[in-house]
């Protein structure tokens, strides 16, 4: 991934030049354009809160190839999965968990 800039904070002194500020030079322009294009080639297709353990009841919006990010209701790690059957979550749903559906544009 191309580094576009360094974080700047309110009380930081002003950088002496563009290089010290971490700003990308023109030679990296194509890489930056590619990174931005990749960023916008996906969208959030749905945000679903599971109301049932069924893999189909709340998940009719899923399409084959969608990436589903499961954010647990309790402390824990997010789980990623890819939909292989339209309208069906790849694993049993957990009531109260948030499911973020990422879909490729096109």
C-alpha positions in Angstrom: 0.0 0.0 0.0 1.3 3.4 -0.9 1.7 5.9 2.0 -0.1 9.1 1.0 0.9 11.2 4.0 2.1 11.1 7.6 -0.4 11.9 10.4 -0.2 15.6 11.4 -1.4 16.8 14.8 -2.6 20.2 16.0 0.5 21.0 18.1 3.1 19.5 15.7 5.6 22.0 14.1 5.2 22.6 10.4 7.3 20.2 8.3 10.3 21.8 6.6 9.4 20.4 3.2 7.1 18.1 1.3 9.3 15.0 1.8 9.4 15.5 5.5 5.6 15.9 5.5 5.4 12.5 3.9 3.6 13.8 0.8 3.8 11.5 -2.2 5.8 12.9 -5.1 4.7 12.8 -8.7 6.6 9.6 -9.4 4.2 7.8 -7.2 1.1 9.3 -8.8 0.1 6.1 -10.7 0.3 4.1 -7.5 -1.9 6.6 -5.7 -4.5 6.6 -8.4 -4.6 2.8 -8.4 -5.0 2.8 -4.6 -7.9 5.2 -4.8 -9.6 3.3 -7.6 -9.3 0.1 -5.6 -10.8 1.8 -2.5 -13.9 2.9 -4.5 -14.3 -0.5 -6.3 -16.1 -1.8 -3.2 -19.1 -0.6 -1.2 -21.1 -1.5 1.9 -24.1 -3.4 0.5 -25.8 -4.0 3.8 -25.6 -3.7 7.6 -27.5 -6.5 9.3 -28.1 -7.2 13.0 -29.0 -10.9 13.4 -32.4 -11.5 15.1 -32.2 -15.3 14.7 -29.5 -18.0 14.4 -30.8 -19.0 11.0 -28.4 -18.5 8.1 -31.2 -17.2 5.8 -33.9 -15.3 7.8 -32.0 -11.9 8.0 -29.6 -12.5 5.1 -31.7 -12.4 1.9 -29.6 -9.4 0.6 -26.5 -11.6 0.3 -25.1 -12.3 -3.2 -22.5 -14.9 -4.2 -19.0 -13.4 -3.7 -20.0 -10.9 -1.0 -17.6 -10.5 1.8 -19.3 -10.6 5.2 -17.6 -9.1 8.3 -19.1 -10.4 11.6 -18.7 -7.9 14.4 -19.5 -9.7 17.7 -22.0 -8.2 20.2 -19.5 -9.2 23.0 -15.8 -8.7 23.1 -13.9 -10.6 20.5 -12.4 -10.5 17.0 -14.2 -9.8 13.8 -14.7 -12.8 11.5 -14.6 -12.6 7.7 -16.3 -15.0 5.3 -17.3 -15.1 1.6 -20.8 -15.9 0.5 -21.0 -19.0 -1.7 -24.9 -19.4 -1.8 -27.0 -16.3 -2.4 -29.2 -15.3 0.6 -27.3 -17.6 2.9 -24.7 -16.7 5.6 -21.7 -19.0 5.4 -21.9 -19.8 9.1 -24.6 -19.9 11.8 -25.7 -16.4 12.8 -25.3 -15.1 16.3 -28.3 -13.1 17.6 -27.2 -9.5 18.2 -24.0 -9.6 16.2 -23.5 -7.0 13.4 -22.8 -8.3 9.9 -21.3 -5.8 7.4 -21.7 -6.9 3.8 -19.0 -5.7 1.4 -19.7 -6.0 -2.3 -17.6 -5.2 -5.4 -19.0 -2.5 -7.6 -19.8 -3.4 -11.2 
